[in-house]
Amino acid sequence: MTNTANIVWKSKQPEHLPDFIIGGAMKSGTTSLHAILNSHPDIAIAHNELGFFDIDNILQHIDFNFYNREKKTWSSQSMHEEPGLLWSWYHSQFQKIEKKAQIIGEDSTTYLSSETAAKRIALQAKPIKLIFILRHPTKRTISNYLHHLKSGRAFYSLEDTLRYAPNSIIRRSLYKEQLEHYYKHIPFERIKVVLFEDFIEDKENCIKDVCNFLEVDFNKFDKAVFNTHSNKTKIPKYINLQIFRNRLLRKSRNFRYSKFLPIQPDFQSKMPIHYRIIDKLHKKINPLKSNINFKASKATIQFLDEYFMTEFEDFDAIVKKEVYSKWFKNN
């Protein structure tokens, strides 16, 4: 980045920056980790995912960009056009909570896969700590597909998505190259890697380790909080019908994001009525269910495992902990 870009992306109010960030990976237990840490009396975390440090990255946030077909203009989140407004919005997320606790945080699951975010976080005068929770890459990829399916972004079956648009669900499972970017820009001691599998098996010890990293007293937790499981995956009752709906309403995705962004784009934020009618009818016919189990074929799982086994060679040496053998012990 140029010096000008560095100046724009460096906060002038570091006292209103988070002390730590849960940076991903997506679909790896970050919501549960957020809920548990936020219950600690000395910790407060911003309510929503903010995605601030890569908010203008079209590869990370394709739904944050809007095209007005009538005016033939683009609207997006640009720091160069409204730096004061964007920074004020970001700082305000922590000003709302910083009086409630000793340390404050945020979680944005796009950060891990964004070197842009790594560079911008490294620019800050405040030594922000980072927590990355990583899940078996094959299982995370399949979970990412299901997330895209229910949120309207998947237009094919899992297998056809892997054929025609593999990057859409695989990219955020490539933790090796992603963490290498972070270690390049941020000191190793400010980065905490947590395994989803360890988190699920023994939440209490896992959170104790995170508390040591954040330098907060683990004993202040209400022990009941370790039963927390947030954001349980819900799956459409009829997969093929959901895919048909997603194709039909493909152009409607941006509408639901425009109202959450700090700069309102030159874009109608309310979904057109015909989209809303179709979407409402579909939700009645094909509701999301938490008791439906999606099982990928053995061939697809093996296909992904073989790919990731190659991608994750020497991963343990990078993160300085045992990971590879835990993920691929049966292969």
C-alpha angles and dihedrals in degrees: 000000000000123000089253091055090048091054093049092050097047114094118237088202106051090164087072094052123101120265090219141010130209096216104183156219098223115239092016105109099282093134092055091046089050092051094049096046092044089058091063111103092227096048131071124179128194109258101234134042103264104192088193104146092058099026092127095048107111092198092057098038110027090160092058091071123081133193121201104210094193096051093029091226135132125226122194143147105280123177090194093060100040110013095150094050094048094047091047090052092049095046091048091062088066099035085064092059109021094093091057099064148016095247130027132203148174136207125219116167094199093066099080093060093043121086085182089064091046092055094047095047088050090056094063122105088223114080096234115196121221130213119195119186111198128199130196099287095229093051092044091051092052091046089050089054091053090049090053090046096056094038093054099254101106115083099170140042117276091262094048090046088056088050101044106022109015094151091065093068106017101050096078091052093063094095096156097068091035094056091045087062091052095047087050093058105025130048115261093236091062093058124079120193116200124185116227089216092056089046093054094043097048115007094171097058092039092054090045088058091049090049090054088052092050092041097235129133110265092196092070091073121106099238091221089072091073089075089065117127111171132184097021109195115259119196130201113256091232114037097191092049089052090052090051090050091049092053092047094050097035093127093052098071098092094056095072093052101047096075093054097054123099094232113048107227126225088263138107103258095195117082113244114260096248090055091048093050093050092046093049093049091048093052090055094048097039110027124181112256130195093200096063116100118210113205121190115212118267089241092056093048091049090047091054094041092054091050094049094044088064094043094052101050110135091011092131091061091054097051094031095229139089110273112127097063091048093054100040103028093123095049 
